[in-house]
Amino acid sequence: MTADVVLRRGPVVAALTPFVGSSVRVDKARFGAQIDALAAARPVAVTVGAVESQEFQVLTKAARLALVDAAREGLPADVPVLAGVSSASLKESIALAGAIADRGASVAAAVASPKPWGAAPTPDEAHRWFATLADESPIPVLLYNNPRLGVDLSVDTMARICSHPNVVAIKETSRDEQKLLGLVNRIQGNAQVYTNMELLLSTLVLGGAGAMLPTPGLPIATRLIEAFEAGDIAEAARLQLFFSEFPGRWTGLGFLPAVKAAAGLMGCELGEPLWPWSGLDDTARAEMREFLAKWDLVDHFAGADA
C-alpha cells in the first residue's frame, strides 16, 4: 500500500492522554471530549499512545487498546487512527500491531529505541527491528525518530527502513533542518515525511507532508497549511511565527506540561501531567493565556462538538 493512500499531506494530531487525579487511569470522559473536538476539526489523522507527549509509557496494553477504541469510535471514518506499538520487546510490538489493527487502527507507530540494555542500535540492527515489524504487521508502519525518547537514527538508516513497502511514514523530531532536507530528498515519495510544529513551514517548502503535533497546535497548523497551499506564503510565514514562541517559551518543565496547559486554556481540559510531575504554575499559565488570546485561541475548542 502506497504512502499517499494511507496518509495525506497535512496535520497529524497526537491526542494527549488525560488521567484521573494522581492515578494512571485514563480519564475517558476528557479523552472522549478531545476526540469530539478533533472530529470536528478533521485533521489528516489522529495518533494515540504513540509519542512521548501522550505519556504512553505508563499505560497498560488494555489501556492503549482502549484509546484506539475510543478514537476510532469518535472520529469520522475517513480520519485514520495511528496507534503506538512501541515496546522493549519486538514480539510485543508485533502483537500490539495485530491488536490495534483488529480495533480499526490504520497505522502502527513505533519509536526508534535503544536496545533493552540502553545501547543505541547499529544501523543494521535498527533496520532489522523495523523490517521485522513491517513484515509481520497487518497494517502499515510509521517510524518515529525522537532523540529525546529513543535514539537519533541517521538519514541513511531511516531511508533504508522506509524503503520497505509496508513503512508508509516517518515522524522526524530532531528539529535539524539539514536532516529534514536529507529525509525529504531520500524518503518523500516512498513514505510521508512529517516533522513538528517548529519546522512545519520548512517541511512544506521542501516538499514534505506536514507535521505531527499535539491538539493545541492544530488550529494554527491547519491555517498555515491552507495558506501555503493557496500560495499565500506571507500568511503562512506569519502563522509560523506562532510556533516560534509556542510551546518553546513554556517548556522549562518539558514539552508535555506546556501543551496540556495550552489545551486547557483553549477549551479542551486534559488535566495535569502524570503525577508526581509538575504542571505550569499560575504565572506561566497567565502568560500563556495572554499569548493565546493574541491569536484568538482562548476557548477555541469549547463547544467544538456542539
ZAZAVEX-346284 format. One record per atom (N, C-alpha, C): x, y, z. Coordinates in steps of 0.2 Angstrom, whole numbers, plus 5000, padded with zeros to 4 digits. Atoms other than C-alpha are relative to their C-alpha. Layout:
XYZ ...
//
This chain:
500449945000 500050005000 500450065000 499649945000 500750174995 499950055005 500149954995 501050315007 499450045000 500549955001 499850435000 499349975000 500650035000 498450305000 499850005008 500150014993 498650285019 499950075004 499949944997 499150465024 500050064995 499949955004 498950635016 500450065003 499649944998 499850805017 499650045005 500449964995 499350905032 500249985007 499950014993 499250905051 499849935003 500150064996 499350735061 500050025007 500049984994 498750765078 500149945005 499950054994 499450675094 499550025005 500549994995 497950665105 500349995007 499750014993 498550695123 499649965005 500350054996 498150575137 499950035007 500249974994 497150645152 500049945005 500150054994 497250545169 499650025005 500449994995 496150535183 500450015007 499649984994 496850635198 500849984999 499350025000 498550565203 500149934998 499950075002 498250395196 500349994993 499950015007 498750315179 499449974996 500650015004 496950285174 499950054995 500249955005 496450375158 499350025002 500649964999 495150505161 499649994993 500350015007 493950435147 499550054998 500449955002 492750575148 500450064997 499649955003 494050705145 500449984993 499750035007 494950595131 499450004995 500550005005 493250575123 499850074997 500149935002 492950765123 500550034995 499449985004 494650795115 499949974993 500250035007 494150665101 499550044997 500649975003 492550755098 500250074997 499849935003 493450925096 500549984994 499650025006 494650835084 499649984994 500550025006 493250755074 499750064997 500349945003 492550925071 500550044996 499549965004 494250995065 500349964994 499850045005 494650845054 500750014998 499350005002 496550835054 500149944995 499850055004 497450715042 499949935003 500050064996 497550585055 500150025008 499949994993 497550565074 500449945003 499650064997 498850465084 499850005008 500150014993 498550385101 500649965003 499550044997 499850315113 500649984997 499450015005 501250335101 500650045002 499449955000 502350485106 500150025008 499849994993 503150545122 499550055003 500549954998 501850695124 499449965002 500650044998 500550555126 500149965006 499950034994 501350485141 499849925000 500250075001 501150305134 500449955004 499550054996 502550235144 499749975006 500350024994 501450215159 499349964999 500650045002 499950135150 500049934999 500150075001 499449955151 499849994993 500250015007 499149865135 499250014999 500849995000 497249865139 499950074999 500149935001 497350055141 500250034993 499849975007 498250085125 499549984995 500550025004 496949975116 499450045001 500649964999 495550075124 500050064997 499949935004 496250235117 499849994993 500250025007 496150155100 499350004999 500850015000 494350105103 499750075000 500449944999 493850275109 500150054994 499949965005 494750365095 499649984993 500350035006 494050255081 499350015000 500749994999 492350265088 499850084999 500249935000 492350455089 500250044994 499849975006 493250505073 499649984994 500350025006 492550515056 500349944997 499750065003 492850355046 500650024995 499449995004 494050445034 500550045003 499449974996 495150515048 500449945003 499650064997 496450375051 500250005007 499750004994 496950325068 500749965000 499350034999 498850295071 500149985007 499950024993 499250195087 500749985001 499350024998 500850165096 500149935001 499850074998 501649995097 500749995003 499350004997 503250045105 500149955006 499950044994 503949915117 500749985000 499350025000 505649855123 500049934996 500150075004 505049685115 499850014993 500250005006 504949675097 499449954999 500650045000 503749525099 499450035003 500649964997 502649635110 499750054995 500249945005 502649775096 499649964995 500350045006 502149645083 499349985002 500650024998 500749585094 499550065001 500449934999 500149765098 499850024993 500249985007 500149795079 499449964998 500650045001 498949655077 499450025003 500649984996 497849705091 499750074998 500349945002 497649885085 499750004994 500350005006 497349835068 499349975001 500750034998 495849725075 499550055002 500549954997 495149885083 500050064995 500149955005 495249985067 500550054999 499449955001 496950075068 500249994993 499850005007 497650115051 500849994999 499250005000 499550135055 500249985007 499750014993 500650065069 500650045000 499549954999 501850195075 500549975005 499550034996 503550135083 500650055001 499449954999 504950245091 500649964999 499450035001 506650205086 500450005007 499850014993 507350145103 500749975001 499350034998 508950095112 499949925001 500150074998 509249915115 499849995007 500250014993 508549845131 500550025005 499549984995 510149875140 500350074999 499949935001 510250055134 500550034994 499549985005 511550055120 499650024994 500349985007 511050135103 500149944995 500050065005 510650005089 500550024995 499649995006 511849995075 499550014994 500449995006 511150045058 499749934998 500350075002 510949855053 499549985005 500550024995 510049825070 499450045000 500649965001 508849965068 499649984994 500350025006 508449915051 499749935001 500350074999 508149735056 499450005004 500549994996 507049785070 499350034996 500549975003 505949895059 499749964994 500250045006 505949775044 499649945002 500450054997 505349635055 499350025002 500749984998 503949735062 499650024994 500449995006 503449795045 499849944996 500150065003 503549615038 499449975004 500550034996 502449555052 499350045001 500549964998 501249695055 499450004994 500550005005 499549685046 499850064997 500149935003 499449875044 500750034999 499449975001 500749995038 500350035006 499649984994 502050065050 500350074999 499749945000 502650235054 500650005005 499449994996 504450265060 500050075004 500049944996 504550385074 500850015003 499349984998 506350465076 500050065005 500049954994 506450555093 500650005004 499450014995 508150585101 499950015007 500249994993 507350645117 499749935003 500350064997 506450475119 500349944998 499650075003 507450345109 500750024998 499349995003 508950365098 499950054994 500049955005 509350485084 500349964994 499850045005 509450375068 500350054994 499849975005 510450435053 499550014994 500449995006 509650495036 500149934996 499950075004 510450335028 499649955003 500350054997 509750225041 499250004999 500749995001 507950305040 499849984993 500250015007 507950295021 500049934999 500050075001 508450115022 499449975003 500650034997 507050075034 499350024996 500649985003 505750175024 500049984992 500050035006 506250085008 499549945000 500450054999 505149945015 499350024998 500749985003 503449945006 499550015005 500550004995 502549925022 500150065005 499949944996 503350085030 499850064996 500349955004 502250225025 500150075002 499949934998 502850375035 500550005005 499549994994 504150445047 499850075003 500049944996 504050575061 500750015002 499349984999 505650665062 500050065005 500149964994 505850755079 500750045002 499449974998 507650815079 500150075000 500049925002 507250995073 500750024997 499449985004 508850985062 499850014993 500249995006 508451065046 500449974994 499650045005 509950985037 499849935000 500350075000 509250815042 499350004996 500650005004 507550865036 500150004993 499849995007 508250915019 500249934997 499850065002 509050745018 499449954999 500650044999 507450655023 499550014994 500549985006 506350745010 500349974994 499750025006 507650714997 500049924999 499950075000 507850525001 499449965001 500650044997 506150475008 499450024997 500649985003 504750585002 499849974994 500150045006 503850484989 499949935002 500150074997 504150314997 499650005006 500349994993 503550375014 499950075001 500149934998 502750535020 500450025006 499549974995 503950645030 499650055004 500349954995 503150735045 500550025005 499549974995 504150845057 499550035006 500349974994 503550955071 499850074998 500349935000 502751125074 500550054998 499549955001 504351225074 500350004992 499750005007 504851165056 499449984995 500550015005 503151155048 500050034994 500049975007 503351285035 500649984996 499450035004 505151225031 499849934997 500250065003 504451055029 499650004994 500550005006 503051105017 500450034994 499649975005 504351215007 500449954997 499550055003 505551075005 499649944997 500350055003 504150954999 499849955005 500250054995 503750855015 499350015001 500750014999 502050805021 499650045005 500349964995 501750915036 500349995007 499750014993 501950895055 499549965004 500450034995 501350785069 500150045006 500049954995 500850895083 499549995005 500550014995 499850905099 499450044999 500649975001 498050955100 500050085000 500049925000 498351145104 500450034994 499749975006 499451165089 499649994994 500450025006 498151105077 499750074997 500449945003 497151275074 500550044995 499649965004 498651375068 500449964995 499750055005 499451225059 499650004994 500550015005 497851205049 500050064996 500049945004 497851385044 500650014996 499450005003 499651385040 500049964993 500050055006 499451235028 499550034995 500549975005 497951315020 500350064996 499749945003 498851475017 500649984995 499550025004 500351385010 499749974993 500250035006 499351284998 499650044995 500349955004 498451434992 500550054997 499549965002 500051514988 500250065004 499949944996 500051645002 500549995005 499450014996 501751625008 500150055006 500049954994 501751785018 499649985006 500550024994 500251725028 500349945003 499750064997 501051555030 500650025005 499449984996 502651635037 499850045006 500249964994 501651755048 499749955006 500350054995 500751605056 500649955003 499450044997 502451505058 500350045006 499749964994 502951645070 499649985006 500350034994 501651575082 500449955003 499650054997 502751425084 500750025001 499449984998 504251525086 500050015008 500149994993 503551555104 499749945003 500350054998 502451415106 500249934998 500050004993 502751295115 500650025004 499450004998 504551335117 500150055006 499949954995 504351485128 499849985007 500350034993 503451375142 500349935001 499750074999 504551215141 500549995005 499550014995 505551245156 499949935004 500150074996 504751085164 499949954994 500150055005 504750995147 499450024995 500549995005 503650995132 499249995002 500650024998 502150905139 499650055005 500449954996 501651025153 499850064997 500249945004 501651165141 499449994996 500650015004 500451085129 499449985003 500750024996 499251015142 499750065003 500349944998 499151185149 499650044995 500349965006 498851265132 499349974998 500750035002 497451135128 499550025005 500549984995 496551185144 499850074999 500249935002 496651365140 499650014994 500449995006 495951335123 499449965000 500750034999 494451245130 500049934999 499950075001 495051065129 500449985006 499650014993 495451025148 500249935000 499850075000 496550875149 500449995006 499750014993 497250895167 500750025000 499349994999 499050895173 500449954997 499550065002 500550795168 499949955005 500050064996 500650625176 500350015007 499849994993 500850635195 500749955001 499949944996 502150675203 500350064996 499749955004 502750785189 499650075000 500349934999 502350975190 499750024993 500249965005 501251075178 500250075000 499849935000 501451255174 499750045006 500249974995 501251375188 499550064998 500549955001 499951515189 500350064995 499749955004 501151645182 500149984993 499950025007 501651545167 499349994996 500650015004 499851505163 499750064998 500249935002 499351685164 500350034994 499649985006 500751725152 499849974994 500350045006 500151585140 499350024998 500749985002 498351645141 500150064996 499949945003 498951815136 500249994993 499750025006 499951745122 499449974995 500550035004 498551635116 499450054998 500549955001 497251775117 500250054994 499749965006 498351875104 499849974994 500150045006 498051735092 499349985000 500750025000 496151715096 499949935001 500050074999 496451545103 499749985007 500350024993 495751555121 499349974999 500750035001 494251435122 499949984993 500150025007 494551385104 499649944999 500350065000 493951215107 499349995003 500650004996 492551255118 499349994996 500650015004 490851185111 500249984993 499850025006 491851115096 499549954997 500450055002 490750965096 499250015000 500749985000 489151055098 499650004993 
//
